[in-house]
Amino acid sequence: MGVLLAFIAFFATVFGIYYVSVTTRNKERMALIEKGAEASLFNTGKEVQPLFNWNKLTLKIGMLFMGVATGIIAGSILDNIGVMENGPDYVSMIFLFGGFSLVLFYLIDRKK
């Protein structure tokens, strides 16, 4: 019950902060318009860039998961061959191939 109340309080706080910021911005703009300021004051002349690019995120996560899956396969191969002990082979290969996939994402993203 206490966890539920904590989640409700958290989301209510986030909503309250967002609501206050939006209404304050609206009141400021309305006050400027009433005093005779032009509406073009609010336009900066720049195109609005999205704060977050979902395409990059999905590509990064997809490449990371593919790297982790490749690491699991490589760890299984090393385990079956008997090159490494049972524990470190999976973990090391997951981190190795996951890191390779993130470096590859960086190289792909840098070219764009």
C-alpha positions as CSV (number, residue, x, y, z in Angstrom):
1,M,0.0,0.0,0.0
2,G,2.9,2.3,0.8
3,V,4.5,1.8,-2.5
4,L,1.3,2.6,-4.4
5,L,1.0,5.9,-2.5
6,A,4.6,6.7,-3.3
7,F,4.0,6.2,-7.0
8,I,0.8,8.2,-6.9
9,A,2.7,11.0,-5.0
10,F,5.5,10.9,-7.5
11,F,3.3,11.2,-10.6
12,A,1.2,13.8,-8.9
13,T,4.3,15.9,-8.2
14,V,5.5,15.6,-11.8
15,F,2.1,16.5,-13.2
16,G,1.9,19.5,-10.8
17,I,5.3,20.9,-11.9
18,Y,4.4,20.5,-15.5
19,Y,0.9,22.1,-15.0
20,V,2.4,25.1,-13.2
21,S,5.1,25.7,-15.8
22,V,2.6,25.6,-18.7
23,T,0.1,27.9,-17.0
24,T,2.8,30.3,-16.0
25,R,4.1,30.5,-19.5
26,N,0.6,31.0,-20.8
27,K,0.0,33.9,-18.3
28,E,3.3,35.5,-19.3
29,R,2.4,35.4,-23.0
30,M,-1.1,36.7,-22.4
31,A,0.3,39.6,-20.4
32,L,2.7,40.5,-23.1
33,I,0.0,40.4,-25.7
34,E,-2.3,42.6,-23.6
35,K,0.4,45.2,-23.3
36,G,0.7,45.4,-27.1
37,A,3.8,43.2,-27.7
38,E,3.8,41.5,-31.1
39,A,3.1,37.8,-31.3
40,S,6.2,37.3,-33.3
41,L,8.2,37.8,-30.1
42,F,7.5,34.2,-29.3
43,N,8.9,32.9,-32.5
44,T,12.7,32.6,-32.4
45,G,13.0,32.0,-36.1
46,K,14.5,28.5,-35.6
47,E,12.8,25.3,-36.5
48,V,11.9,23.3,-33.4
49,Q,14.2,20.4,-33.1
50,P,12.9,17.4,-31.3
51,L,14.5,16.8,-28.0
52,F,14.9,13.2,-28.6
53,N,15.5,11.1,-31.7
54,W,13.6,7.8,-31.3
55,N,15.2,6.4,-34.5
56,K,18.7,6.6,-33.0
57,L,17.5,5.1,-29.7
58,T,15.8,2.1,-31.4
59,L,18.9,1.5,-33.6
60,K,21.2,1.7,-30.5
61,I,19.1,-0.7,-28.4
62,G,18.6,-3.1,-31.3
63,M,22.3,-3.2,-32.0
64,L,23.0,-3.7,-28.3
65,F,20.6,-6.6,-28.0
66,M,22.1,-8.2,-31.1
67,G,25.5,-7.8,-29.6
68,V,24.4,-9.3,-26.4
69,A,22.8,-12.2,-28.2
70,T,26.0,-12.8,-30.2
71,G,27.9,-12.7,-26.9
72,I,25.7,-15.3,-25.4
73,I,26.2,-17.5,-28.5
74,A,30.0,-17.0,-28.3
75,G,30.0,-17.7,-24.6
76,S,28.1,-20.9,-25.2
77,I,30.6,-22.0,-27.9
78,L,33.6,-21.2,-25.5
79,D,31.8,-23.1,-22.7
80,N,31.3,-26.2,-25.0
81,I,34.8,-26.2,-26.3
82,G,36.2,-25.8,-22.7
83,V,38.4,-22.8,-23.4
84,M,37.3,-20.9,-20.4
85,E,35.6,-21.7,-17.1
86,N,31.8,-21.7,-16.8
87,G,31.3,-18.3,-15.3
88,P,33.5,-15.7,-17.1
89,D,33.0,-17.0,-20.6
90,Y,29.3,-15.8,-20.9
91,V,29.8,-12.6,-19.0
92,S,33.0,-11.6,-20.8
93,M,31.5,-12.3,-24.3
94,I,28.3,-10.5,-23.5
95,F,30.2,-7.4,-22.5
96,L,32.7,-7.7,-25.4
97,F,30.1,-8.1,-28.1
98,G,27.7,-5.5,-26.5
99,G,30.6,-3.0,-26.5
100,F,31.5,-3.8,-30.1
101,S,27.9,-3.2,-31.1
102,L,27.8,0.2,-29.3
103,V,31.1,1.2,-31.0
104,L,29.7,0.2,-34.3
105,F,26.6,2.3,-33.6
106,Y,28.8,5.3,-32.9
107,L,30.6,4.8,-36.2
108,I,27.4,4.5,-38.1
109,D,25.8,7.5,-36.3
110,R,29.0,9.7,-36.8
111,K,28.8,9.2,-40.6
112,K,25.2,10.5,-40.7
